[in-house]
Amino acid sequence: MGTHNDAVDLSLMDDVFREYEGQRGALIPILQKAQEKYGWLPPEVLNLIAKKLGIPVSKVFGVATFYAQFYLERRGRHILRLCDGTACHVRGTPILLTALEEHYQLEPGETTEDGELTVELVYCLGSCALAPVAVLDGEVLGRLRQNMLLRTLKKRIDLAKPA
Ligand code: FES
């Protein structure tokens, strides 16, 4: 119907508002559900939440900014969480980070310009025996080496692209 690709479909929020109807204090669970639906918290959605709950937009932004679990910027289609806890750090996370910087110009917390890949640092994924560890789109990659990481990323990103 001619809607722009990037347009945020606010109707995704209908179910969420139904679920929390009349609960003014439900801001955090509503933000969590919204993020599940969109992958991040677009400003249009934050405005809508403020309106529905009858609270100032500034308050909604304040809460969303305060908690690290909320993303106020669009994230990549693929998310790489790289562990930099002690075990992983000593076993090579810094080298992996250098590879990401060299090949994708990515620092932790950033997304590639084409929107394909976001890299985030975490501190212990509970799999120290497999250090260094990363999780790519929910899949655990253990005993990572530069080459293996770059190969896996290339495969994942290229495969997902429309031919
Ligand atoms: S320090 Fe990386 S998994 Fe524990």
Residues whose N, C-alpha, C, O or C-beta is under 5 A from the ligand:
A	BS01	FES	C83 G85 T86 A87 C88 C124 L125 G126 S127 C128 V133
